[in-house]
Amino acid sequence: MEHYQGGCHCGAIRFSIETTLDNASQCNCSICTKKGVINHRVPPQRLRILQGEDRLGLYQFGTRTAKHWYCTGCGIHVFSNPRRAPDQYAVNLRCLDDFYRVLPGIAIKQFDGQHWEQAVRAESGAAR
């Protein structure tokens, strides 16, 4: 596992993750598409907020299961607790300081969030 650091655009929020950065997902749901995120999940113990916890804003919609965390200063989405894994963090890899250095080594899986329920069922069936 390696350590990575990142943050929002204005620098108010800084975080670090410890992970093996070999996979990520890109979702086509209404919010992920508009945010343009590439997500990588980490458990809570592998995400550390280094500064700016008081600057985190929360946005929720629909089932209000997912928590979308963003900087209240610049509006950049830094991570979320996704609906299909609310006990984990989906870090916006585009917020990593060295995103373009690590991007070529990441397998990015497409997730059909426009048809969320069917996509989750298909994933669950494929995992068996």
LONULO-115382 format. One record per atom (N, C-alpha, C, CB): residue number from 1; atom name; x, z, y. Coordinates in nm, 2 decimals, decimal comma, always signed. Glycine has a CB too. Example, Ala and Ser with C-alpha at 12.3 -4.5 7.8 and 13.67 -1.06 7.14 Angstrom:
{1; 'N'; {+1,32; +0,78; -0,57}}
{1; 'CA'; {+1,23; +0,78; -0,45}}
{1; 'C'; {+1,32; +0,78; -0,33}}
{1; 'CB'; {+1,13; +0,90; -0,45}}
{2; 'N'; {+1,28; +0,71; -0,22}}
{2; 'CA'; {+1,37; +0,71; -0,11}}
{2; 'C'; {+1,29; +0,79; +0,00}}
{2; 'CB'; {+1,41; +0,57; -0,06}}
# end
This chain:
{1; 'N'; {+0,08; +0,00; -0,12}}
{1; 'CA'; {+0,00; +0,00; +0,00}}
{1; 'C'; {+0,09; +0,00; +0,13}}
{1; 'CB'; {-0,09; +0,12; +0,00}}
{2; 'N'; {+0,03; -0,06; +0,23}}
{2; 'CA'; {+0,10; -0,07; +0,35}}
{2; 'C'; {+0,02; -0,01; +0,46}}
{2; 'CB'; {+0,14; -0,22; +0,39}}
{3; 'N'; {+0,08; +0,02; +0,57}}
{3; 'CA'; {+0,02; +0,07; +0,69}}
{3; 'C'; {+0,00; -0,04; +0,80}}
{3; 'CB'; {+0,09; +0,20; +0,75}}
{4; 'N'; {-0,11; -0,04; +0,86}}
{4; 'CA'; {-0,14; -0,14; +0,97}}
{4; 'C'; {-0,20; -0,06; +1,08}}
{4; 'CB'; {-0,23; -0,26; +0,92}}
{5; 'N'; {-0,18; -0,11; +1,20}}
{5; 'CA'; {-0,24; -0,05; +1,32}}
{5; 'C'; {-0,31; -0,16; +1,39}}
{5; 'CB'; {-0,13; +0,02; +1,41}}
{6; 'N'; {-0,41; -0,11; +1,47}}
{6; 'CA'; {-0,49; -0,20; +1,55}}
{6; 'C'; {-0,57; -0,13; +1,65}}
{6; 'CB'; {-0,59; -0,28; +1,46}}
{7; 'N'; {-0,65; -0,20; +1,72}}
{7; 'CA'; {-0,73; -0,14; +1,83}}
{7; 'C'; {-0,82; -0,24; +1,89}}
{7; 'CB'; {-0,64; -0,08; +1,93}}
{8; 'N'; {-0,89; -0,19; +1,99}}
{8; 'CA'; {-0,98; -0,28; +2,07}}
{8; 'C'; {-0,90; -0,36; +2,18}}
{8; 'CB'; {-1,10; -0,19; +2,14}}
{9; 'N'; {-0,97; -0,44; +2,25}}
{9; 'CA'; {-0,91; -0,52; +2,35}}
{9; 'C'; {-0,85; -0,44; +2,47}}
{9; 'CB'; {-1,01; -0,62; +2,41}}
{10; 'N'; {-0,92; -0,34; +2,52}}
{10; 'CA'; {-0,87; -0,27; +2,63}}
{10; 'C'; {-0,77; -0,16; +2,60}}
{10; 'CB'; {-0,99; -0,20; +2,71}}
{11; 'N'; {-0,75; -0,13; +2,47}}
{11; 'CA'; {-0,65; -0,04; +2,42}}
{11; 'C'; {-0,70; +0,11; +2,42}}
{11; 'CB'; {-0,54; -0,04; +2,51}}
{12; 'N'; {-0,83; +0,13; +2,45}}
{12; 'CA'; {-0,88; +0,27; +2,45}}
{12; 'C'; {-0,89; +0,32; +2,31}}
{12; 'CB'; {-1,02; +0,27; +2,51}}
{13; 'N'; {-0,92; +0,24; +2,21}}
{13; 'CA'; {-0,93; +0,28; +2,07}}
{13; 'C'; {-0,82; +0,22; +1,99}}
{13; 'CB'; {-1,07; +0,23; +2,01}}
{14; 'N'; {-0,75; +0,31; +1,92}}
{14; 'CA'; {-0,64; +0,27; +1,83}}
{14; 'C'; {-0,67; +0,34; +1,70}}
{14; 'CB'; {-0,50; +0,32; +1,89}}
{15; 'N'; {-0,64; +0,26; +1,59}}
{15; 'CA'; {-0,66; +0,31; +1,46}}
{15; 'C'; {-0,55; +0,26; +1,37}}
{15; 'CB'; {-0,80; +0,27; +1,40}}
{16; 'N'; {-0,54; +0,33; +1,25}}
{16; 'CA'; {-0,44; +0,28; +1,15}}
{16; 'C'; {-0,52; +0,28; +1,02}}
{16; 'CB'; {-0,31; +0,37; +1,14}}
{17; 'N'; {-0,48; +0,19; +0,93}}
{17; 'CA'; {-0,53; +0,18; +0,79}}
{17; 'C'; {-0,41; +0,18; +0,70}}
{17; 'CB'; {-0,63; +0,06; +0,77}}
{18; 'N'; {-0,44; +0,23; +0,58}}
{18; 'CA'; {-0,34; +0,22; +0,47}}
{18; 'C'; {-0,42; +0,15; +0,36}}
{18; 'CB'; {-0,29; +0,37; +0,42}}
{19; 'N'; {-0,36; +0,03; +0,32}}
{19; 'CA'; {-0,43; -0,05; +0,22}}
{19; 'C'; {-0,34; -0,16; +0,17}}
{19; 'CB'; {-0,56; -0,11; +0,29}}
{20; 'N'; {-0,39; -0,22; +0,06}}
{20; 'CA'; {-0,33; -0,34; +0,01}}
{20; 'C'; {-0,41; -0,46; +0,07}}
{20; 'CB'; {-0,32; -0,35; -0,15}}
{21; 'N'; {-0,36; -0,53; +0,16}}
{21; 'CA'; {-0,44; -0,63; +0,24}}
{21; 'C'; {-0,43; -0,76; +0,17}}
{21; 'CB'; {-0,39; -0,64; +0,38}}
{22; 'N'; {-0,50; -0,78; +0,06}}
{22; 'CA'; {-0,50; -0,90; -0,01}}
{22; 'C'; {-0,64; -0,97; -0,02}}
{22; 'CB'; {-0,45; -0,88; -0,15}}
{23; 'N'; {-0,74; -0,90; +0,03}}
{23; 'CA'; {-0,88; -0,96; +0,02}}
{23; 'C'; {-0,96; -0,91; +0,14}}
{23; 'CB'; {-0,95; -0,92; -0,11}}
{24; 'N'; {-1,06; -0,99; +0,18}}
{24; 'CA'; {-1,15; -0,96; +0,29}}
{24; 'C'; {-1,27; -1,04; +0,27}}
{24; 'CB'; {-1,08; -1,00; +0,43}}
{25; 'N'; {-1,37; -1,02; +0,35}}
{25; 'CA'; {-1,50; -1,09; +0,34}}
{25; 'C'; {-1,54; -1,14; +0,48}}
{25; 'CB'; {-1,61; -1,01; +0,28}}
{26; 'N'; {-1,61; -1,25; +0,48}}
{26; 'CA'; {-1,66; -1,31; +0,60}}
{26; 'C'; {-1,81; -1,33; +0,57}}
{26; 'CB'; {-1,59; -1,44; +0,64}}
{27; 'N'; {-1,90; -1,27; +0,65}}
{27; 'CA'; {-2,04; -1,27; +0,63}}
{27; 'C'; {-2,11; -1,36; +0,73}}
{27; 'CB'; {-2,10; -1,13; +0,64}}
{28; 'N'; {-2,21; -1,43; +0,69}}
{28; 'CA'; {-2,29; -1,52; +0,78}}
{28; 'C'; {-2,42; -1,46; +0,83}}
{28; 'CB'; {-2,31; -1,65; +0,71}}
{29; 'N'; {-2,43; -1,33; +0,82}}
{29; 'CA'; {-2,56; -1,27; +0,88}}
{29; 'C'; {-2,56; -1,28; +1,03}}
{29; 'CB'; {-2,57; -1,12; +0,83}}
{30; 'N'; {-2,67; -1,24; +1,09}}
{30; 'CA'; {-2,68; -1,26; +1,23}}
{30; 'C'; {-2,58; -1,18; +1,31}}
{30; 'CB'; {-2,82; -1,22; +1,28}}
{31; 'N'; {-2,54; -1,06; +1,28}}
{31; 'CA'; {-2,45; -0,99; +1,36}}
{31; 'C'; {-2,30; -1,02; +1,33}}
{31; 'CB'; {-2,47; -0,84; +1,34}}
{32; 'N'; {-2,27; -1,04; +1,20}}
{32; 'CA'; {-2,13; -1,07; +1,17}}
{32; 'C'; {-2,09; -1,21; +1,23}}
{32; 'CB'; {-2,11; -1,07; +1,02}}
{33; 'N'; {-2,18; -1,30; +1,22}}
{33; 'CA'; {-2,15; -1,43; +1,28}}
{33; 'C'; {-2,13; -1,43; +1,43}}
{33; 'CB'; {-2,27; -1,53; +1,25}}
{34; 'N'; {-2,21; -1,35; +1,50}}
{34; 'CA'; {-2,19; -1,34; +1,64}}
{34; 'C'; {-2,07; -1,26; +1,68}}
{34; 'CB'; {-2,31; -1,27; +1,71}}
{35; 'N'; {-2,03; -1,16; +1,60}}
{35; 'CA'; {-1,91; -1,08; +1,62}}
{35; 'C'; {-1,78; -1,16; +1,58}}
{35; 'CB'; {-1,91; -0,95; +1,55}}
{36; 'N'; {-1,80; -1,25; +1,48}}
{36; 'CA'; {-1,68; -1,33; +1,43}}
{36; 'C'; {-1,58; -1,24; +1,36}}
{36; 'CB'; {-1,61; -1,39; +1,55}}
{37; 'N'; {-1,63; -1,14; +1,29}}
{37; 'CA'; {-1,54; -1,05; +1,22}}
{37; 'C'; {-1,49; -1,10; +1,08}}
{37; 'CB'; {-1,60; -0,92; +1,20}}
{38; 'N'; {-1,38; -1,06; +1,04}}
{38; 'CA'; {-1,33; -1,07; +0,90}}
{38; 'C'; {-1,31; -0,93; +0,86}}
{38; 'CB'; {-1,19; -1,16; +0,89}}
{39; 'N'; {-1,39; -0,89; +0,76}}
{39; 'CA'; {-1,39; -0,75; +0,72}}
{39; 'C'; {-1,31; -0,72; +0,60}}
{39; 'CB'; {-1,53; -0,71; +0,69}}
{40; 'N'; {-1,24; -0,60; +0,60}}
{40; 'CA'; {-1,17; -0,55; +0,48}}
{40; 'C'; {-1,21; -0,40; +0,47}}
{40; 'CB'; {-1,01; -0,56; +0,51}}
{41; 'N'; {-1,26; -0,37; +0,35}}
{41; 'CA'; {-1,30; -0,23; +0,33}}
{41; 'C'; {-1,19; -0,14; +0,29}}
{41; 'CB'; {-1,41; -0,23; +0,22}}
{42; 'N'; {-1,20; -0,02; +0,35}}
{42; 'CA'; {-1,11; +0,09; +0,31}}
{42; 'C'; {-1,20; +0,22; +0,30}}
{42; 'CB'; {-1,00; +0,11; +0,42}}
{43; 'N'; {-1,16; +0,31; +0,21}}
{43; 'CA'; {-1,23; +0,44; +0,20}}
{43; 'C'; {-1,19; +0,52; +0,33}}
{43; 'CB'; {-1,19; +0,52; +0,08}}
{44; 'N'; {-1,28; +0,62; +0,36}}
{44; 'CA'; {-1,26; +0,70; +0,48}}
{44; 'C'; {-1,12; +0,76; +0,49}}
{44; 'CB'; {-1,36; +0,81; +0,49}}
{45; 'N'; {-1,06; +0,81; +0,38}}
{45; 'CA'; {-0,93; +0,87; +0,39}}
{45; 'C'; {-0,82; +0,78; +0,42}}
{45; 'CB'; {-0,91; +0,94; +0,25}}
{46; 'N'; {-0,85; +0,65; +0,42}}
{46; 'CA'; {-0,74; +0,55; +0,45}}
{46; 'C'; {-0,75; +0,49; +0,59}}
{46; 'CB'; {-0,75; +0,43; +0,35}}
{47; 'N'; {-0,85; +0,54; +0,67}}
{47; 'CA'; {-0,87; +0,50; +0,81}}
{47; 'C'; {-0,84; +0,62; +0,90}}
{47; 'CB'; {-1,01; +0,44; +0,84}}
{48; 'N'; {-0,75; +0,61; +0,99}}
{48; 'CA'; {-0,73; +0,72; +1,09}}
{48; 'C'; {-0,75; +0,66; +1,23}}
{48; 'CB'; {-0,58; +0,77; +1,07}}
{49; 'N'; {-0,83; +0,73; +1,30}}
{49; 'CA'; {-0,85; +0,70; +1,45}}
{49; 'C'; {-0,74; +0,77; +1,52}}
{49; 'CB'; {-0,99; +0,74; +1,50}}
{50; 'N'; {-0,65; +0,70; +1,58}}
{50; 'CA'; {-0,53; +0,75; +1,65}}
{50; 'C'; {-0,57; +0,79; +1,79}}
{50; 'CB'; {-0,42; +0,65; +1,65}}
{51; 'N'; {-0,66; +0,72; +1,86}}
{51; 'CA'; {-0,70; +0,76; +1,99}}
{51; 'C'; {-0,83; +0,69; +2,02}}
{51; 'CB'; {-0,60; +0,72; +2,10}}
{52; 'N'; {-0,91; +0,75; +2,11}}
{52; 'CA'; {-1,03; +0,69; +2,16}}
{52; 'C'; {-1,16; +0,72; +2,08}}
{52; 'CB'; {-1,01; +0,55; +2,17}}
{53; 'N'; {-1,16; +0,82; +1,99}}
{53; 'CA'; {-1,28; +0,85; +1,92}}
{53; 'C'; {-1,40; +0,87; +2,01}}
{53; 'CB'; {-1,26; +0,97; +1,83}}
{54; 'N'; {-1,37; +0,93; +2,12}}
{54; 'CA'; {-1,48; +0,95; +2,22}}
{54; 'C'; {-1,52; +0,82; +2,29}}
{54; 'CB'; {-1,43; +1,05; +2,33}}
{55; 'N'; {-1,45; +0,71; +2,27}}
{55; 'CA'; {-1,49; +0,58; +2,33}}
{55; 'C'; {-1,57; +0,50; +2,23}}
{55; 'CB'; {-1,37; +0,51; +2,38}}
{56; 'N'; {-1,59; +0,55; +2,11}}
{56; 'CA'; {-1,67; +0,47; +2,01}}
{56; 'C'; {-1,81; +0,47; +2,04}}
{56; 'CB'; {-1,64; +0,52; +1,87}}
{57; 'N'; {-1,87; +0,35; +2,04}}
{57; 'CA'; {-2,02; +0,34; +2,05}}
{57; 'C'; {-2,07; +0,30; +1,92}}
{57; 'CB'; {-2,06; +0,24; +2,17}}
{58; 'N'; {-2,20; +0,33; +1,90}}
{58; 'CA'; {-2,27; +0,30; +1,77}}
{58; 'C'; {-2,38; +0,21; +1,79}}
{58; 'CB'; {-2,31; +0,43; +1,70}}
{59; 'N'; {-2,39; +0,10; +1,71}}
{59; 'CA'; {-2,51; +0,01; +1,72}}
{59; 'C'; {-2,56; +0,00; +1,58}}
{59; 'CB'; {-2,47; -0,13; +1,77}}
{60; 'N'; {-2,69; +0,02; +1,56}}
{60; 'CA'; {-2,76; +0,00; +1,44}}
{60; 'C'; {-2,89; -0,08; +1,46}}
{60; 'CB'; {-2,80; +0,14; +1,37}}
{61; 'N'; {-2,93; -0,14; +1,35}}
{61; 'CA'; {-3,06; -0,22; +1,36}}
{61; 'C'; {-3,11; -0,23; +1,22}}
{61; 'CB'; {-3,03; -0,37; +1,42}}
{62; 'N'; {-3,23; -0,30; +1,20}}
{62; 'CA'; {-3,29; -0,32; +1,07}}
{62; 'C'; {-3,31; -0,19; +1,00}}
{62; 'CB'; {-3,20; -0,41; +0,99}}
{63; 'N'; {-3,25; -0,18; +0,88}}
{63; 'CA'; {-3,27; -0,06; +0,80}}
{63; 'C'; {-3,19; +0,06; +0,85}}
{63; 'CB'; {-3,22; -0,09; +0,65}}
{64; 'N'; {-3,11; +0,04; +0,95}}
{64; 'CA'; {-3,03; +0,15; +1,02}}
{64; 'C'; {-2,94; +0,22; +0,92}}
{64; 'CB'; {-3,12; +0,25; +1,08}}
{65; 'N'; {-2,90; +0,15; +0,81}}
{65; 'CA'; {-2,81; +0,20; +0,71}}
{65; 'C'; {-2,66; +0,17; +0,76}}
{65; 'CB'; {-2,83; +0,14; +0,57}}
{66; 'N'; {-2,64; +0,05; +0,80}}
{66; 'CA'; {-2,51; +0,02; +0,85}}
{66; 'C'; {-2,48; +0,08; +0,99}}
{66; 'CB'; {-2,49; -0,14; +0,86}}
{67; 'N'; {-2,36; +0,11; +1,01}}
{67; 'CA'; {-2,32; +0,16; +1,14}}
{67; 'C'; {-2,21; +0,07; +1,20}}
{67; 'CB'; {-2,27; +0,31; +1,13}}
{68; 'N'; {-2,23; +0,01; +1,31}}
{68; 'CA'; {-2,14; -0,08; +1,37}}
{68; 'C'; {-2,07; -0,01; +1,49}}
{68; 'CB'; {-2,22; -0,21; +1,42}}
{69; 'N'; {-1,95; +0,01; +1,48}}
{69; 'CA'; {-1,87; +0,09; +1,58}}
{69; 'C'; {-1,79; -0,01; +1,67}}
{69; 'CB'; {-1,77; +0,19; +1,51}}
{70; 'N'; {-1,80; +0,02; +1,80}}
{70; 'CA'; {-1,74; -0,07; +1,90}}
{70; 'C'; {-1,69; +0,01; +2,01}}
{70; 'CB'; {-1,84; -0,18; +1,95}}
{71; 'N'; {-1,60; -0,04; +2,09}}
{71; 'CA'; {-1,55; +0,02; +2,21}}
{71; 'C'; {-1,65; +0,02; +2,32}}
{71; 'CB'; {-1,41; -0,04; +2,25}}
{72; 'N'; {-1,68; +0,13; +2,38}}
{72; 'CA'; {-1,77; +0,13; +2,49}}
{72; 'C'; {-1,71; +0,08; +2,62}}
{72; 'CB'; {-1,83; +0,27; +2,52}}
{73; 'N'; {-1,58; +0,06; +2,62}}
{73; 'CA'; {-1,52; +0,00; +2,74}}
{73; 'C'; {-1,52; -0,15; +2,74}}
{73; 'CB'; {-1,38; +0,05; +2,75}}
{74; 'N'; {-1,46; -0,21; +2,63}}
{74; 'CA'; {-1,45; -0,35; +2,63}}
{74; 'C'; {-1,55; -0,42; +2,53}}
{74; 'CB'; {-1,31; -0,39; +2,58}}
{75; 'N'; {-1,62; -0,34; +2,45}}
{75; 'CA'; {-1,73; -0,40; +2,37}}
{75; 'C'; {-1,68; -0,46; +2,24}}
{75; 'CB'; {-1,79; -0,51; +2,44}}
{76; 'N'; {-1,55; -0,45; +2,21}}
{76; 'CA'; {-1,50; -0,50; +2,08}}
{76; 'C'; {-1,54; -0,42; +1,96}}
{76; 'CB'; {-1,34; -0,52; +2,09}}
{77; 'N'; {-1,59; -0,49; +1,86}}
{77; 'CA'; {-1,63; -0,43; +1,73}}
{77; 'C'; {-1,50; -0,40; +1,65}}
{77; 'CB'; {-1,73; -0,52; +1,65}}
{78; 'N'; {-1,47; -0,27; +1,62}}
{78; 'CA'; {-1,35; -0,24; +1,55}}
{78; 'C'; {-1,37; -0,22; +1,40}}
{78; 'CB'; {-1,29; -0,12; +1,61}}
{79; 'N'; {-1,48; -0,16; +1,37}}
{79; 'CA'; {-1,51; -0,14; +1,22}}
{79; 'C'; {-1,66; -0,10; +1,21}}
{79; 'CB'; {-1,42; -0,03; +1,16}}
{80; 'N'; {-1,70; -0,09; +1,08}}
{80; 'CA'; {-1,84; -0,05; +1,05}}
{80; 'C'; {-1,84; +0,02; +0,92}}
{80; 'CB'; {-1,93; -0,18; +1,05}}
{81; 'N'; {-1,96; +0,09; +0,90}}
{81; 'CA'; {-1,99; +0,14; +0,77}}
{81; 'C'; {-2,10; +0,04; +0,72}}
{81; 'CB'; {-2,04; +0,30; +0,77}}
{82; 'N'; {-2,06; -0,05; +0,63}}
{82; 'CA'; {-2,15; -0,16; +0,60}}
{82; 'C'; {-2,27; -0,11; +0,51}}
{82; 'CB'; {-2,08; -0,27; +0,53}}
{83; 'N'; {-2,38; -0,18; +0,52}}
{83; 'CA'; {-2,50; -0,15; +0,44}}
{83; 'C'; {-2,47; -0,14; +0,29}}
{83; 'CB'; {-2,61; -0,25; +0,47}}
{84; 'N'; {-2,39; -0,23; +0,24}}
{84; 'CA'; {-2,37; -0,23; +0,09}}
{84; 'C'; {-2,26; -0,14; +0,05}}
{84; 'CB'; {-2,33; -0,37; +0,05}}
{85; 'N'; {-2,20; -0,07; +0,14}}
{85; 'CA'; {-2,10; +0,04; +0,11}}
{85; 'C'; {-2,09; +0,14; +0,23}}
{85; 'CB'; {-1,96; -0,02; +0,08}}
{86; 'N'; {-2,20; +0,21; +0,26}}
{86; 'CA'; {-2,20; +0,29; +0,38}}
{86; 'C'; {-2,10; +0,41; +0,37}}
{86; 'CB'; {-2,34; +0,35; +0,40}}
{87; 'N'; {-2,05; +0,44; +0,26}}
{87; 'CA'; {-1,95; +0,54; +0,25}}
{87; 'C'; {-1,81; +0,50; +0,27}}
{87; 'CB'; {-1,95; +0,61; +0,11}}
{88; 'N'; {-1,79; +0,37; +0,31}}
{88; 'CA'; {-1,66; +0,31; +0,33}}
{88; 'C'; {-1,66; +0,25; +0,47}}
{88; 'CB'; {-1,62; +0,20; +0,23}}
{89; 'N'; {-1,54; +0,21; +0,52}}
{89; 'CA'; {-1,53; +0,14; +0,65}}
{89; 'C'; {-1,49; +0,00; +0,62}}
{89; 'CB'; {-1,42; +0,21; +0,74}}
{90; 'N'; {-1,56; -0,09; +0,69}}
{90; 'CA'; {-1,52; -0,24; +0,69}}
{90; 'C'; {-1,45; -0,26; +0,83}}
{90; 'CB'; {-1,65; -0,33; +0,68}}
{91; 'N'; {-1,32; -0,27; +0,82}}
{91; 'CA'; {-1,23; -0,29; +0,94}}
{91; 'C'; {-1,23; -0,43; +0,98}}
{91; 'CB'; {-1,09; -0,23; +0,91}}
{92; 'N'; {-1,25; -0,46; +1,11}}
{92; 'CA'; {-1,24; -0,59; +1,16}}
{92; 'C'; {-1,09; -0,63; +1,17}}
{92; 'CB'; {-1,31; -0,60; +1,31}}
{93; 'N'; {-1,05; -0,71; +1,07}}
{93; 'CA'; {-0,91; -0,75; +1,06}}
{93; 'C'; {-0,86; -0,82; +1,19}}
{93; 'CB'; {-0,89; -0,84; +0,94}}
{94; 'N'; {-0,95; -0,88; +1,26}}
{94; 'CA'; {-0,90; -0,95; +1,39}}
{94; 'C'; {-0,85; -0,85; +1,49}}
{94; 'CB'; {-1,02; -1,03; +1,44}}
{95; 'N'; {-0,88; -0,72; +1,47}}
{95; 'CA'; {-0,83; -0,61; +1,56}}
{95; 'C'; {-0,70; -0,56; +1,52}}
{95; 'CB'; {-0,93; -0,50; +1,56}}
{96; 'N'; {-0,64; -0,60; +1,41}}
{96; 'CA'; {-0,51; -0,56; +1,37}}
{96; 'C'; {-0,40; -0,62; +1,46}}
{96; 'CB'; {-0,48; -0,60; +1,22}}
{97; 'N'; {-0,30; -0,54; +1,49}}
{97; 'CA'; {-0,20; -0,58; +1,58}}
{97; 'C'; {-0,13; -0,71; +1,53}}
{97; 'CB'; {-0,09; -0,47; +1,61}}
{98; 'N'; {-0,11; -0,71; +1,40}}
{98; 'CA'; {-0,04; -0,82; +1,34}}
{98; 'C'; {-0,13; -0,91; +1,25}}
{98; 'CB'; {+0,08; -0,77; +1,25}}
{99; 'N'; {-0,25; -0,93; +1,30}}
{99; 'CA'; {-0,35; -1,01; +1,23}}
{99; 'C'; {-0,30; -1,15; +1,18}}
{99; 'CB'; {-0,47; -1,03; +1,31}}
{100; 'N'; {-0,24; -1,22; +1,27}}
{100; 'CA'; {-0,20; -1,36; +1,24}}
{100; 'C'; {-0,08; -1,36; +1,14}}
{100; 'CB'; {-0,16; -1,44; +1,36}}
{101; 'N'; {+0,00; -1,26; +1,14}}
{101; 'CA'; {+0,11; -1,25; +1,04}}
{101; 'C'; {+0,05; -1,22; +0,90}}
{101; 'CB'; {+0,20; -1,13; +1,08}}
{102; 'N'; {-0,05; -1,14; +0,89}}
{102; 'CA'; {-0,10; -1,11; +0,75}}
{102; 'C'; {-0,21; -1,20; +0,70}}
{102; 'CB'; {-0,16; -0,97; +0,75}}
{103; 'N'; {-0,28; -1,27; +0,79}}
{103; 'CA'; {-0,39; -1,36; +0,76}}
{103; 'C'; {-0,36; -1,46; +0,64}}
{103; 'CB'; {-0,43; -1,44; +0,88}}
{104; 'N'; {-0,24; -1,53; +0,64}}
{104; 'CA'; {-0,22; -1,63; +0,53}}
{104; 'C'; {-0,22; -1,57; +0,39}}
{104; 'CB'; {-0,09; -1,69; +0,56}}
{105; 'N'; {-0,19; -1,44; +0,38}}
{105; 'CA'; {-0,19; -1,38; +0,24}}
{105; 'C'; {-0,32; -1,32; +0,20}}
{105; 'CB'; {-0,08; -1,28; +0,24}}
{106; 'N'; {-0,43; -1,34; +0,27}}
{106; 'CA'; {-0,55; -1,27; +0,24}}
{106; 'C'; {-0,65; -1,37; +0,18}}
{106; 'CB'; {-0,61; -1,21; +0,37}}
{107; 'N'; {-0,71; -1,34; +0,07}}
{107; 'CA'; {-0,82; -1,42; +0,01}}
{107; 'C'; {-0,95; -1,38; +0,08}}
{107; 'CB'; {-0,82; -1,40; -0,15}}
{108; 'N'; {-1,01; -1,47; +0,15}}
{108; 'CA'; {-1,13; -1,44; +0,22}}
{108; 'C'; {-1,25; -1,49; +0,15}}
{108; 'CB'; {-1,13; -1,50; +0,36}}
{109; 'N'; {-1,34; -1,40; +0,10}}
{109; 'CA'; {-1,46; -1,43; +0,03}}
{109; 'C'; {-1,58; -1,44; +0,12}}
{109; 'CB'; {-1,49; -1,32; -0,08}}
{110; 'N'; {-1,65; -1,55; +0,10}}
{110; 'CA'; {-1,77; -1,57; +0,19}}
{110; 'C'; {-1,89; -1,49; +0,13}}
{110; 'CB'; {-1,81; -1,72; +0,20}}
{111; 'N'; {-1,96; -1,42; +0,21}}
{111; 'CA'; {-2,08; -1,34; +0,17}}
{111; 'C'; {-2,20; -1,40; +0,24}}
{111; 'CB'; {-2,06; -1,19; +0,20}}
{112; 'N'; {-2,31; -1,43; +0,17}}
{112; 'CA'; {-2,43; -1,49; +0,23}}
{112; 'C'; {-2,52; -1,38; +0,28}}
{112; 'CB'; {-2,50; -1,57; +0,12}}
{113; 'N'; {-2,49; -1,32; +0,39}}
{113; 'CA'; {-2,57; -1,22; +0,45}}
{113; 'C'; {-2,70; -1,26; +0,51}}
{113; 'CB'; {-2,49; -1,15; +0,56}}
{114; 'N'; {-2,72; -1,40; +0,53}}
{114; 'CA'; {-2,84; -1,45; +0,57}}
{114; 'C'; {-2,95; -1,43; +0,46}}
{114; 'CB'; {-2,83; -1,60; +0,61}}
{115; 'N'; {-2,90; -1,41; +0,34}}
{115; 'CA'; {-2,99; -1,39; +0,23}}
{115; 'C'; {-2,94; -1,26; +0,16}}
{115; 'CB'; {-3,00; -1,51; +0,13}}
{116; 'N'; {-2,93; -1,15; +0,23}}
{116; 'CA'; {-2,86; -1,03; +0,19}}
{116; 'C'; {-2,91; -0,98; +0,06}}
{116; 'CB'; {-2,89; -0,93; +0,30}}
{117; 'N'; {-3,03; -0,96; +0,03}}
{117; 'CA'; {-3,08; -0,90; -0,09}}
{117; 'C'; {-3,04; -0,98; -0,21}}
{117; 'CB'; {-3,23; -0,88; -0,09}}
{118; 'N'; {-3,06; -1,12; -0,20}}
{118; 'CA'; {-3,02; -1,21; -0,31}}
{118; 'C'; {-2,87; -1,21; -0,34}}
{118; 'CB'; {-3,07; -1,35; -0,28}}
{119; 'N'; {-2,79; -1,20; -0,23}}
{119; 'CA'; {-2,65; -1,21; -0,24}}
{119; 'C'; {-2,60; -1,08; -0,31}}
{119; 'CB'; {-2,58; -1,22; -0,10}}
{120; 'N'; {-2,65; -0,96; -0,27}}
{120; 'CA'; {-2,61; -0,84; -0,34}}
{120; 'C'; {-2,65; -0,84; -0,48}}
{120; 'CB'; {-2,68; -0,72; -0,26}}
{121; 'N'; {-2,77; -0,89; -0,51}}
{121; 'CA'; {-2,81; -0,89; -0,65}}
{121; 'C'; {-2,72; -0,99; -0,73}}
{121; 'CB'; {-2,96; -0,95; -0,67}}
{122; 'N'; {-2,68; -1,10; -0,67}}
{122; 'CA'; {-2,59; -1,19; -0,74}}
{122; 'C'; {-2,45; -1,13; -0,76}}
{122; 'CB'; {-2,58; -1,32; -0,66}}
{123; 'N'; {-2,40; -1,06; -0,66}}
{123; 'CA'; {-2,28; -0,99; -0,68}}
{123; 'C'; {-2,28; -0,88; -0,79}}
{123; 'CB'; {-2,24; -0,92; -0,54}}
{124; 'N'; {-2,39; -0,81; -0,79}}
{124; 'CA'; {-2,41; -0,70; -0,89}}
{124; 'C'; {-2,41; -0,76; -1,03}}
{124; 'CB'; {-2,54; -0,62; -0,86}}
{125; 'N'; {-2,48; -0,87; -1,04}}
{125; 'CA'; {-2,49; -0,94; -1,17}}
{125; 'C'; {-2,36; -1,00; -1,22}}
{125; 'CB'; {-2,59; -1,05; -1,17}}
{126; 'N'; {-2,28; -1,04; -1,12}}
{126; 'CA'; {-2,15; -1,10; -1,15}}
{126; 'C'; {-2,05; -0,99; -1,19}}
{126; 'CB'; {-2,09; -1,18; -1,03}}
{127; 'N'; {-2,07; -0,87; -1,14}}
{127; 'CA'; {-1,97; -0,76; -1,16}}
{127; 'C'; {-1,99; -0,70; -1,30}}
{127; 'CB'; {-2,00; -0,65; -1,06}}
{128; 'N'; {-2,10; -0,73; -1,37}}
{128; 'CA'; {-2,12; -0,67; -1,50}}
{128; 'C'; {-2,04; -0,74; -1,61}}
{128; 'CB'; {-2,27; -0,68; -1,54}}
# end
